[in-house]
Amino acid sequence: MKTTSFPSLEAVGQVDLETVQRQGLLIFGYGSFAHDLAAAAQKNAIPVLGFVVSGVPPAARSALPVWQISQLPEAYKDKPLWVGVYNHLAHSDYPLIDQTCRAAGFAARFPQHYFEVVADALGWRYWLTPRADYAAHASDLRAAFDQLADEPSRQAMAQTLAFRLGQTLAAPLPDAGVVHYFPDFAVAACRARERGAQAFLDGGAYNGDTLEAALSQLPFQQTYAFEPDLGNYELLTQRTRQLGLSATNYPCGLSGRNEQLRFSTGQGEASAVKEDGDSIIQVVRLDDCLQNVTIDYLKLDVEGQEIPTLQGGRDLILKSRPILAIAAYHRWDDMWRIPAFVAALAFDYKLAYRSHSRNSFDGVFYAY
């Protein structure tokens, strides 16, 4: 059977800054990312001519015009077009957006193509990074790739890298029927533990949806959940009460130090630590918060704090040797830093990688 090879790390689809500064720019999309992109472009002396959408133009949210792409004035049809759609939802199907743009005569550029031009103004945007970073860490990424224990993992990681480097617009799609954070191999490994499946730790518990999914897969007797957004936390406590869990819920976040950080609230599952956040939250180290506790399954989706959280929970992990399910899409370098952390534990963990959503969002490393 042919196995997937480590991919080329060549960035494809570079943007010519001088051209867009001279000609101006159209932005496909009209959501929050599209408007943030417009502001970032203008900070980089790129004139923004307006927004285009595939359907009926929505109500105005800015002074810039918005057109249906099929009704764009002739004078704008030779202008550069950047896609300002960046999420994992159904409307962000990049191959379909590309078809729509090509049918209208545009060779659109997508976020991974232009991010290096506006990175300073856009700031942290999950996995986006200047793509030269990948080549600069080729040996780290190769080591991570070589750790993977199965062919589906190698395929998914290779396709994720190709997508983020602009080599393809087709990111890996989720496996049908796989429960997010609970693929069959990880569930089986937890069942086979000497203690079975007794304790589950949910870092970034949101509204308790992952806790409910966990109980549908494994008979956990005790759960520990951390959720710093107080709106989400209220929903979490309601759900654990309804589920009748033996649950310990913490209204705080996780990191590598015990400290207070600025936090952006009200973003649902995407609420995150940000320097300009509208509130202040407490974050804690797992090793300080859960002393004398054993964990059987540890899930982390903590909006970019995965590596600090793992470091702050190293003693807990060394003692418990839990199944690990760690989100790998918030920071581009989590693609190698998470595998490197797992390798440094010097356990006999097998490492797997799966993608659970569109556009390489919800990628997860599993150690089992």
BANUKE-971602 format. One record per residue (C-alpha): x negated, y, z negated. Coordinates in nm, 2 decimals, padded with zeros to 4 digits. Each point is the difference from the previous one (the first is absolute). Example, Ala and Ser with C-alpha at 12.3 -4.5 7.8 and 13.67 -1.06 7.14 Angstrom:
BEGIN
<<-01.23,-00.45,-00.78>>
<<-00.14,00.34,00.07>>
This chain:
BEGIN
<<00.00,00.00,00.00>>
<<-00.14,00.34,00.10>>
<<-00.05,00.24,-00.29>>
<<00.03,00.38,00.01>>
<<-00.34,00.18,00.02>>
<<-00.09,00.31,-00.19>>
<<00.12,00.29,00.22>>
<<-00.18,00.29,00.16>>
<<00.01,00.31,-00.22>>
<<00.00,00.24,00.30>>
<<00.24,00.29,-00.03>>
<<00.22,00.05,00.31>>
<<00.21,00.30,00.10>>
<<-00.21,00.29,-00.12>>
<<00.16,00.35,00.00>>
<<-00.18,00.30,00.16>>
<<00.05,00.28,-00.25>>
<<-00.09,00.27,00.24>>
<<00.26,-00.11,00.25>>
<<00.29,00.01,-00.26>>
<<-00.13,00.33,-00.14>>
<<00.01,00.14,00.36>>
<<00.33,-00.16,00.12>>
<<00.20,-00.02,-00.31>>
<<00.18,-00.31,-00.14>>
<<00.34,-00.17,00.00>>
<<00.09,-00.22,-00.29>>
<<00.23,-00.30,00.04>>
<<00.22,-00.04,-00.31>>
<<00.17,00.23,-00.24>>
<<-00.05,-00.15,-00.35>>
<<-00.22,00.11,-00.28>>
<<-00.32,-00.14,00.15>>
<<00.07,00.18,00.33>>
<<00.04,00.33,-00.19>>
<<-00.31,-00.07,-00.20>>
<<-00.19,-00.07,00.32>>
<<00.12,00.33,00.15>>
<<-00.14,00.19,-00.30>>
<<-00.33,-00.19,00.02>>
<<-00.04,00.06,00.37>>
<<00.06,00.37,-00.05>>
<<-00.26,00.01,-00.27>>
<<-00.24,-00.14,00.26>>
<<00.08,00.27,00.25>>
<<00.22,-00.23,00.21>>
<<00.31,00.17,00.12>>
<<00.31,-00.20,-00.06>>
<<00.25,00.05,00.29>>
<<00.29,-00.19,-00.16>>
<<00.14,-00.34,-00.09>>
<<00.15,-00.26,00.23>>
<<00.24,-00.29,-00.10>>
<<00.14,-00.29,00.19>>
<<00.37,00.07,-00.10>>
<<00.21,00.30,-00.06>>
<<-00.21,00.28,-00.16>>
<<00.07,00.03,-00.38>>
<<00.09,00.31,-00.18>>
<<-00.28,00.25,-00.01>>
<<-00.25,-00.03,-00.29>>
<<-00.26,00.24,00.13>>
<<-00.05,00.29,00.23>>
<<-00.15,-00.22,00.27>>
<<00.23,-00.13,00.27>>
<<00.11,-00.36,00.02>>
<<00.09,-00.17,00.33>>
<<00.13,-00.34,00.11>>
<<-00.29,-00.15,00.19>>
<<00.21,-00.06,00.31>>
<<00.10,00.37,00.01>>
<<-00.34,00.16,-00.07>>
<<-00.06,00.31,00.21>>
<<-00.22,-00.06,00.30>>
<<-00.27,00.24,-00.12>>
<<-00.07,-00.23,-00.30>>
<<-00.03,-00.33,00.18>>
<<-00.38,00.02,00.05>>
<<-00.07,00.08,-00.36>>
<<-00.17,-00.24,-00.25>>
<<00.25,-00.20,-00.21>>
<<-00.08,-00.14,-00.35>>
<<00.24,-00.24,-00.17>>
<<00.09,00.13,-00.34>>
<<00.17,-00.32,-00.13>>
<<-00.19,-00.18,-00.27>>
<<00.17,-00.26,-00.22>>
<<00.12,-00.36,00.00>>
<<00.37,00.05,00.09>>
<<00.18,-00.14,00.31>>
<<-00.01,00.34,00.18>>
<<-00.39,00.00,-00.01>>
<<-00.04,-00.28,00.25>>
<<-00.32,00.13,00.17>>
<<00.02,-00.21,00.32>>
<<00.36,00.12,00.05>>
<<-00.09,00.36,-00.07>>
<<-00.29,-00.04,00.25>>
<<00.25,-00.13,00.27>>
<<00.23,00.30,-00.06>>
<<-00.29,00.25,00.03>>
<<-00.14,-00.17,00.31>>
<<00.34,00.00,00.17>>
<<00.01,00.38,-00.05>>
<<-00.35,00.03,00.15>>
<<-00.21,00.03,-00.32>>
<<-00.30,-00.20,-00.11>>
<<00.07,00.06,-00.37>>
<<-00.26,-00.01,-00.28>>
<<00.09,-00.17,-00.33>>
<<-00.11,00.08,-00.36>>
<<-00.30,-00.24,00.01>>
<<-00.12,00.18,00.32>>
<<00.01,00.36,-00.13>>
<<-00.04,-00.03,-00.37>>
<<-00.38,00.08,00.00>>
<<00.08,00.34,00.16>>
<<00.25,00.11,-00.27>>
<<-00.12,-00.22,-00.30>>
<<-00.10,00.29,-00.22>>
<<00.33,00.17,00.04>>
<<00.22,-00.31,-00.02>>
<<-00.17,-00.15,-00.30>>
<<00.05,-00.35,-00.13>>
<<00.24,-00.19,00.22>>
<<-00.01,-00.36,-00.10>>
<<-00.23,-00.21,00.23>>
<<-00.08,00.28,00.24>>
<<-00.37,00.10,00.01>>
<<-00.25,00.14,00.25>>
<<-00.06,-00.32,00.20>>
<<-00.38,00.03,-00.02>>
<<00.04,-00.12,-00.36>>
<<00.07,-00.36,00.13>>
<<-00.32,-00.02,00.20>>
<<-00.20,00.14,-00.29>>
<<00.13,-00.29,-00.22>>
<<-00.02,-00.27,00.26>>
<<-00.20,-00.24,-00.22>>
<<00.25,00.05,-00.29>>
<<00.30,-00.07,00.23>>
<<-00.18,-00.30,00.15>>
<<-00.06,-00.14,-00.35>>
<<00.37,00.05,-00.08>>
<<00.11,-00.17,00.32>>
<<-00.23,-00.29,-00.07>>
<<00.15,-00.05,-00.34>>
<<00.35,-00.07,00.15>>
<<00.11,-00.36,-00.05>>
<<00.24,-00.05,00.28>>
<<00.06,00.08,00.37>>
<<00.32,00.21,-00.05>>
<<-00.20,00.22,-00.24>>
<<-00.28,00.05,00.26>>
<<00.25,00.08,00.27>>
<<00.19,00.25,-00.22>>
<<-00.32,00.18,-00.11>>
<<-00.15,00.01,00.35>>
<<00.33,00.14,00.14>>
<<00.03,00.25,-00.28>>
<<-00.35,00.13,00.07>>
<<00.06,00.02,00.38>>
<<00.32,00.20,-00.07>>
<<-00.16,00.24,-00.24>>
<<-00.29,00.06,00.24>>
<<00.24,00.08,00.28>>
<<-00.08,-00.31,00.21>>
<<00.37,-00.11,00.00>>
<<00.33,00.15,-00.12>>
<<00.12,-00.35,-00.10>>
<<-00.07,-00.05,-00.37>>
<<00.06,-00.34,-00.15>>
<<00.37,-00.06,-00.08>>
<<00.11,-00.17,-00.32>>
<<00.05,-00.38,00.00>>
<<00.37,-00.08,00.02>>
<<00.13,-00.14,-00.33>>
<<-00.30,00.09,-00.21>>
<<00.09,00.18,-00.33>>
<<-00.21,00.31,-00.04>>
<<-00.27,-00.07,-00.26>>
<<00.11,-00.36,-00.03>>
<<-00.11,-00.21,00.30>>
<<00.03,-00.38,-00.04>>
<<-00.37,-00.06,-00.06>>
<<-00.01,00.25,-00.29>>
<<00.32,-00.13,-00.15>>
<<-00.13,-00.36,00.02>>
<<-00.33,00.10,-00.16>>
<<00.18,00.16,-00.29>>
<<00.22,-00.31,-00.05>>
<<-00.31,-00.21,-00.01>>
<<-00.16,00.20,-00.28>>
<<-00.06,-00.19,-00.33>>
<<00.25,00.23,-00.17>>
<<00.23,00.02,00.30>>
<<00.16,00.34,00.07>>
<<00.05,00.16,-00.34>>
<<-00.10,00.37,00.03>>
<<00.03,00.25,00.29>>
<<-00.16,00.34,00.01>>
<<00.15,00.26,00.24>>
<<-00.21,00.31,00.05>>
<<00.20,00.26,00.19>>
<<00.34,-00.16,-00.09>>
<<00.21,00.26,00.17>>
<<00.37,-00.09,-00.08>>
<<-00.06,-00.36,-00.09>>
<<00.05,-00.15,00.34>>
<<-00.33,-00.19,-00.01>>
<<00.08,-00.14,-00.34>>
<<00.33,-00.13,00.13>>
<<-00.18,-00.15,00.30>>
<<-00.26,-00.16,-00.24>>
<<00.28,-00.17,-00.19>>
<<00.15,-00.14,00.32>>
<<-00.33,-00.17,00.07>>
<<-00.14,-00.10,-00.34>>
<<00.14,-00.06,-00.35>>
<<-00.19,00.28,-00.19>>
<<00.08,00.01,-00.37>>
<<-00.16,00.34,-00.06>>
<<-00.05,00.31,00.22>>
<<-00.21,00.31,-00.05>>
<<00.09,00.30,00.23>>
<<-00.16,00.34,00.05>>
<<00.18,00.28,00.17>>
<<-00.10,00.37,-00.05>>
<<00.29,00.17,00.19>>
<<00.27,00.05,-00.26>>
<<00.28,-00.02,00.25>>
<<-00.13,-00.33,00.12>>
<<-00.07,-00.11,-00.35>>
<<00.36,00.05,-00.10>>
<<00.11,-00.23,00.29>>
<<-00.26,-00.25,-00.10>>
<<00.12,-00.02,-00.36>>
<<00.36,-00.04,00.12>>
<<-00.10,-00.28,00.23>>
<<-00.20,-00.19,-00.26>>
<<00.29,00.03,-00.24>>
<<00.24,-00.14,00.26>>
<<-00.24,-00.28,00.08>>
<<-00.02,-00.10,-00.37>>
<<-00.38,00.00,00.01>>
<<-00.24,-00.02,-00.28>>
<<-00.15,00.32,00.13>>
<<-00.25,00.26,-00.12>>
<<00.03,00.31,00.21>>
<<-00.25,00.29,-00.01>>
<<00.09,00.35,00.12>>
<<-00.36,00.06,00.12>>
<<-00.23,-00.07,00.29>>
<<-00.32,-00.21,00.03>>
<<-00.35,00.10,00.07>>
<<-00.36,-00.05,-00.11>>
<<00.02,00.25,-00.29>>
<<00.25,00.11,-00.27>>
<<00.08,00.35,00.11>>
<<00.27,00.23,00.13>>
<<00.03,00.07,00.37>>
<<00.21,00.22,00.22>>
<<00.27,-00.20,00.17>>
<<00.25,00.06,00.28>>
<<00.34,-00.11,-00.11>>
<<00.33,-00.06,00.18>>
<<-00.15,-00.18,00.30>>
<<00.16,-00.34,-00.08>>
<<-00.25,-00.28,00.06>>
<<-00.26,00.25,00.13>>
<<-00.03,00.21,-00.32>>
<<-00.37,00.03,-00.06>>
<<-00.29,00.17,-00.18>>
<<-00.08,00.32,00.19>>
<<-00.21,00.30,-00.09>>
<<00.30,00.23,00.07>>
<<00.26,-00.22,-00.16>>
<<00.30,00.16,-00.17>>
<<-00.04,-00.19,-00.33>>
<<-00.26,-00.15,-00.23>>
<<00.00,-00.37,-00.08>>
<<-00.20,-00.23,-00.23>>
<<-00.21,-00.27,00.16>>
<<-00.15,-00.29,-00.20>>
<<-00.26,-00.28,00.03>>
<<00.15,-00.34,00.00>>
<<-00.28,-00.13,-00.22>>
<<00.10,00.26,-00.27>>
<<00.38,-00.04,00.04>>
<<00.03,-00.38,00.02>>
<<-00.25,-00.14,-00.25>>
<<00.04,-00.36,-00.10>>
<<00.24,-00.06,00.29>>
<<-00.03,-00.27,00.27>>
<<00.14,00.08,00.35>>
<<00.09,-00.26,00.26>>
<<00.09,00.22,00.30>>
<<-00.12,00.36,00.05>>
<<00.15,00.22,00.26>>
<<-00.14,00.35,00.06>>
<<00.16,00.27,00.23>>
<<-00.12,00.32,-00.17>>
<<-00.02,00.25,00.28>>
<<-00.38,00.01,00.04>>
<<-00.10,-00.09,-00.35>>
<<-00.05,-00.37,00.07>>
<<-00.38,-00.01,-00.03>>
<<-00.02,00.21,-00.32>>
<<00.28,-00.21,-00.15>>
<<-00.18,-00.32,00.08>>
<<-00.31,00.13,-00.16>>
<<00.19,00.11,-00.30>>
<<00.15,-00.35,-00.03>>
<<-00.31,-00.20,00.07>>
<<-00.01,-00.17,-00.34>>
<<00.37,-00.09,00.02>>
<<-00.06,-00.16,00.34>>
<<-00.32,-00.18,-00.11>>
<<00.19,-00.15,-00.29>>
<<00.33,-00.08,00.18>>
<<-00.12,-00.08,00.35>>
<<00.35,00.09,00.13>>
<<00.12,-00.02,00.36>>
<<-00.07,00.34,00.14>>
<<00.23,00.19,00.25>>
<<-00.17,00.34,00.07>>
<<00.13,00.26,00.24>>
<<-00.26,00.09,00.26>>
<<00.16,00.29,00.20>>
<<-00.04,00.31,-00.22>>
<<-00.37,00.05,00.06>>
<<-00.18,-00.10,00.32>>
<<-00.30,-00.14,-00.19>>
<<00.23,-00.24,-00.20>>
<<-00.05,-00.23,00.30>>
<<-00.35,-00.07,-00.13>>
<<00.00,00.12,-00.36>>
<<00.27,-00.24,-00.12>>
<<-00.17,-00.31,00.15>>
<<-00.33,00.12,-00.15>>
<<00.17,00.03,-00.35>>
<<00.14,-00.35,00.04>>
<<-00.34,-00.14,00.11>>
<<-00.18,00.16,-00.29>>
<<00.23,-00.19,-00.24>>
<<-00.19,-00.31,00.10>>
<<00.31,-00.22,-00.03>>
<<00.10,-00.27,00.25>>
<<00.28,00.23,00.13>>
<<00.12,-00.04,00.35>>
<<00.06,00.33,00.17>>
<<00.29,00.07,00.24>>
<<00.14,00.31,00.18>>
<<00.35,00.05,00.12>>
<<00.19,00.30,00.15>>
<<00.35,00.05,-00.12>>
<<00.12,00.30,00.19>>
<<-00.06,00.22,00.31>>
<<-00.31,00.19,00.09>>
<<-00.22,-00.18,-00.25>>
<<00.19,00.13,-00.30>>
<<00.07,-00.25,-00.27>>
<<-00.32,-00.20,00.08>>
<<-00.09,-00.22,-00.31>>
<<-00.30,-00.20,-00.10>>
<<00.08,-00.32,-00.19>>
<<-00.26,-00.18,-00.22>>
<<00.11,-00.34,-00.12>>
